[in-house]
Amino acid sequence: MFLISIQMKFVLFTLFLCGFMLKVNGRSSSGESLPEEKSLVACEGTVARLYCEEGQAIYVTSATYGRTDKKRCSAGRPADQPKNTECSTDAGKVGERCNGKQWCKVKARNYVLGDPCYGTYKYLEVEYICYDVPQLSQAESRSLAGILSHVTCEGSVGHIKCASGALFLISVRYGRRDRTTCSQFIPGERTKNTNCSVNGASELERCAAESECTVSASNFVFGDPCPGTYKYLEVLYICQNPLPRISPNNDHQI
């Protein structure tokens, strides 16, 4: 009787994990897609508020502070303040403060994010996803690792690998969403368009449940969402540890 009870618990937990795997892969039986990306802009001196629904958590995919166009956050400002559009810096502190939380606030101020261009009126631009947080016990949570990120520059081949467990994709984007990623030795004109991105999840379905996967960041594989722009492939994924097993002596370990 004790063995049957243990086996039933194991089956239920396995079914739960299978449901979670399908969900983060965007291939659930209900037809759910990958987590929808959200974006916001906070003008300098204001507060950026990131929010997810109950049972979800934030993961920041891109955050930049500065100015890349003249119109945004320019109302009521002297003409010289929004003039410099070659001004942008990676705002990594947004991810440091917000990742894993249901909601988060970040001040769009120089003393928080730095000042990439003195005298220019700036803004904070953030893109993030809300992913479902599985409700696991403390023991069960050991089988789930954190979200990882892998970037492959256009024309290169990347190797995504889990030290243990299997790959489960959360987000696959090909294009360009900031000026700093994959920009070394690239002409500025080819990194200027940061509003260029396409969902490449279907092209990497073959990687699902594998321990490692080779990916090619090319227009041939993902199409060309913005001709003339130098792009990159960004993959967010989870390393799912192997499912628990019942040992011959009936011990149940997770």
C-alpha positions as CSV (number, residue, x, y, z in Angstrom):
1,M,0.0,0.0,0.0
2,F,2.8,2.4,0.9
3,L,4.5,1.6,-2.4
4,I,1.3,2.4,-4.4
5,S,1.0,5.7,-2.6
6,I,4.5,6.7,-3.5
7,Q,4.0,5.6,-7.1
8,M,0.8,7.7,-7.4
9,K,2.6,10.8,-6.0
10,F,5.4,10.2,-8.5
11,V,2.9,9.9,-11.4
12,L,1.1,13.1,-10.4
13,F,4.4,15.1,-10.1
14,T,5.5,13.7,-13.5
15,L,2.3,14.8,-15.1
16,F,2.7,18.3,-13.5
17,L,6.3,18.6,-14.9
18,C,5.2,17.5,-18.3
19,G,2.5,20.2,-18.3
20,F,5.0,22.8,-17.3
21,M,7.5,21.7,-19.9
22,L,4.9,22.0,-22.7
23,K,3.9,25.4,-21.4
24,V,7.3,27.0,-21.4
25,N,8.0,25.5,-24.8
26,G,4.9,27.1,-26.2
27,R,3.4,23.8,-27.3
28,S,0.7,23.1,-24.7
29,S,-2.4,21.2,-25.7
30,S,-4.4,24.4,-25.4
31,G,-2.3,26.0,-28.1
32,E,-0.6,28.5,-25.8
33,S,2.3,30.4,-27.4
34,L,5.6,31.5,-25.8
35,P,5.2,34.2,-23.2
36,E,4.2,37.5,-24.7
37,E,6.8,40.2,-24.6
38,K,5.8,43.5,-22.9
39,S,7.5,46.9,-23.3
40,L,7.5,50.2,-21.5
41,V,9.2,53.6,-21.7
42,A,9.9,55.8,-18.7
43,C,11.1,59.3,-19.3
44,E,14.0,60.6,-17.3
45,G,13.0,61.5,-13.8
46,T,10.0,59.2,-13.7
47,V,9.5,55.6,-12.5
48,A,9.3,52.5,-14.6
49,R,6.8,50.0,-13.3
50,L,7.0,46.4,-14.4
51,Y,4.1,44.1,-13.6
52,C,3.0,40.5,-14.1
53,E,-0.2,38.7,-13.1
54,E,-0.5,36.5,-10.0
55,G,1.5,33.3,-10.3
56,Q,3.9,34.9,-12.9
57,A,7.4,36.4,-12.6
58,I,9.4,39.0,-14.6
59,Y,12.3,38.3,-16.8
60,V,13.9,41.4,-18.5
61,T,15.0,40.7,-22.0
62,S,16.3,44.2,-22.9
63,A,16.8,47.4,-21.0
64,T,18.5,50.5,-22.3
65,Y,18.8,54.1,-20.9
66,G,19.6,57.0,-23.1
67,R,18.1,58.3,-26.4
68,T,17.9,56.7,-29.9
69,D,15.2,59.0,-31.4
70,K,14.1,62.6,-31.2
71,K,10.4,62.2,-30.7
72,R,10.1,60.0,-27.7
73,C,10.0,61.8,-24.3
74,S,10.5,65.1,-26.0
75,A,7.3,67.0,-25.2
76,G,8.0,70.4,-23.5
77,R,11.8,69.9,-23.8
78,P,14.2,72.5,-25.3
79,A,15.2,71.5,-28.9
80,D,18.8,70.8,-27.9
81,Q,17.9,68.2,-25.2
82,P,16.5,65.5,-27.5
83,K,18.9,66.3,-30.3
84,N,21.5,63.6,-29.5
85,T,20.1,60.2,-30.7
86,E,23.5,58.4,-30.5
87,C,23.2,58.0,-26.8
88,S,22.4,54.6,-25.2
89,T,23.7,52.4,-22.5
90,D,22.8,48.9,-21.2
91,A,20.6,49.2,-18.1
92,G,21.5,45.9,-16.6
93,K,20.4,47.0,-13.1
94,V,16.7,46.7,-14.2
95,G,17.1,42.9,-14.6
96,E,19.2,42.7,-11.4
97,R,16.3,44.3,-9.5
98,C,13.3,42.9,-11.2
99,N,14.0,39.3,-12.5
100,G,12.0,36.7,-10.6
101,K,9.6,39.2,-9.0
102,Q,5.9,39.7,-9.8
103,W,6.2,43.5,-9.9
104,C,9.1,46.0,-9.7
105,K,9.8,49.7,-9.8
106,V,13.0,51.3,-11.2
107,K,13.7,55.0,-11.3
108,A,14.8,56.4,-14.7
109,R,17.5,58.6,-13.2
110,N,21.2,59.2,-13.9
111,Y,22.2,58.3,-10.3
112,V,20.6,54.9,-10.7
113,L,21.5,54.0,-14.3
114,G,24.4,56.3,-15.1
115,D,24.6,59.2,-17.6
116,P,25.7,58.1,-21.1
117,C,25.2,61.6,-22.5
118,Y,25.4,64.7,-20.3
119,G,22.9,67.4,-21.2
120,T,20.6,65.0,-23.2
121,Y,17.1,64.3,-21.9
122,K,16.9,60.5,-21.7
123,Y,14.5,57.7,-21.2
124,L,14.5,54.1,-20.0
125,E,13.2,51.5,-22.4
126,V,12.5,48.0,-21.1
127,E,11.3,44.8,-22.7
128,Y,10.3,41.9,-20.6
129,I,8.3,38.7,-20.4
130,C,6.0,37.3,-17.7
131,Y,6.5,33.6,-17.3
132,D,4.4,31.2,-15.2
133,V,6.0,30.2,-11.9
134,P,5.4,26.5,-11.1
135,Q,4.1,25.9,-7.6
136,L,6.4,23.3,-6.2
137,S,7.4,22.2,-2.7
138,Q,10.9,23.0,-1.5
139,A,12.0,19.4,-2.4
140,E,10.4,19.5,-5.8
141,S,11.9,22.9,-6.7
142,R,15.3,21.3,-6.7
143,S,14.4,19.8,-10.1
144,L,14.0,23.2,-11.7
145,A,16.9,25.5,-12.6
146,G,16.8,29.3,-13.3
147,I,16.3,31.0,-16.6
148,L,19.5,31.2,-18.8
149,S,20.3,33.3,-21.8
150,H,22.4,32.6,-24.9
151,V,23.3,35.1,-27.6
152,T,24.7,34.1,-31.1
153,C,25.7,36.9,-33.4
154,E,24.5,36.8,-37.1
155,G,26.6,34.6,-39.2
156,S,27.8,32.5,-36.3
157,V,26.9,29.2,-34.8
158,G,26.0,28.9,-31.1
159,H,26.0,25.9,-28.8
160,I,23.3,25.8,-26.2
161,K,24.0,23.2,-23.5
162,C,22.7,22.2,-20.1
163,A,25.3,20.8,-17.6
164,S,22.6,18.5,-16.5
165,G,19.0,17.9,-17.6
166,A,17.3,19.0,-20.8
167,L,16.6,22.2,-22.7
168,F,13.2,23.8,-22.5
169,L,12.8,27.1,-24.4
170,I,11.1,30.1,-23.1
171,S,11.8,32.8,-25.7
172,V,13.6,32.8,-29.1
173,R,14.1,36.1,-30.8
174,Y,16.2,36.9,-33.9
175,G,16.9,40.6,-34.8
176,R,18.2,43.5,-32.9
177,R,16.7,45.2,-29.8
178,D,19.7,47.2,-28.5
179,R,22.8,48.8,-30.0
180,T,25.4,47.2,-27.8
181,T,24.8,43.4,-28.2
182,C,27.0,41.9,-31.1
183,S,28.2,45.4,-32.1
184,Q,32.0,45.1,-31.9
185,F,33.7,46.1,-35.2
186,I,30.2,46.6,-36.8
187,P,29.5,49.9,-38.5
188,G,27.1,52.1,-36.4
189,E,24.6,52.3,-39.3
190,R,24.1,48.5,-39.1
191,T,23.2,48.6,-35.3
192,K,21.0,51.7,-35.4
193,N,17.7,49.9,-35.9
194,T,16.8,48.5,-32.5
195,N,13.1,47.8,-33.4
196,C,13.8,44.7,-35.3
197,S,12.9,41.3,-34.0
198,V,11.1,38.1,-35.0
199,N,9.9,35.1,-33.0
200,G,12.1,32.1,-34.0
201,A,10.6,29.5,-31.7
202,S,9.3,27.2,-34.4
203,E,12.8,27.0,-36.0
204,L,14.3,25.7,-32.7
205,E,11.6,23.1,-31.8
206,R,14.2,20.5,-32.5
207,C,16.1,21.6,-29.4
208,A,13.3,20.9,-27.0
209,A,14.1,18.2,-24.4
210,E,17.7,17.8,-25.7
211,S,20.6,18.2,-23.4
212,E,22.4,20.4,-26.0
213,C,21.7,22.0,-29.3
214,T,23.6,23.8,-32.1
215,V,21.9,26.9,-33.5
216,S,22.8,29.0,-36.5
217,A,22.0,32.7,-36.4
218,S,21.3,33.4,-40.0
219,N,18.6,35.0,-42.3
220,F,18.4,31.7,-44.1
221,V,17.1,30.0,-40.9
222,F,14.9,32.8,-39.4
223,G,14.3,35.1,-42.3
224,D,15.4,38.8,-42.4
225,P,13.2,41.1,-40.3
226,C,15.3,44.1,-41.1
227,P,17.6,44.1,-44.2
228,G,20.8,45.9,-43.6
229,T,20.8,45.5,-39.9
230,Y,23.3,43.3,-38.2
231,K,21.3,40.9,-36.1
232,Y,21.7,38.3,-33.3
233,L,19.8,35.3,-32.0
234,E,18.8,35.4,-28.3
235,V,17.5,32.3,-26.6
236,L,16.1,32.2,-23.1
237,Y,15.8,28.7,-21.7
238,I,15.5,26.5,-18.6
239,C,17.6,23.4,-17.8
240,Q,15.1,20.9,-16.5
241,N,16.8,18.3,-14.4
242,P,16.0,14.6,-14.9
243,L,12.7,13.4,-13.5
244,P,12.9,11.6,-10.1
245,R,13.1,7.9,-10.0
246,I,11.9,5.3,-7.5
247,S,14.8,3.2,-6.4
248,P,14.5,-0.6,-5.9
249,N,14.4,-0.2,-2.2
250,N,11.3,1.9,-2.4
251,D,13.0,5.2,-1.4
252,H,11.4,8.2,-3.2
253,Q,13.9,11.0,-3.8
254,I,13.5,14.3,-5.7
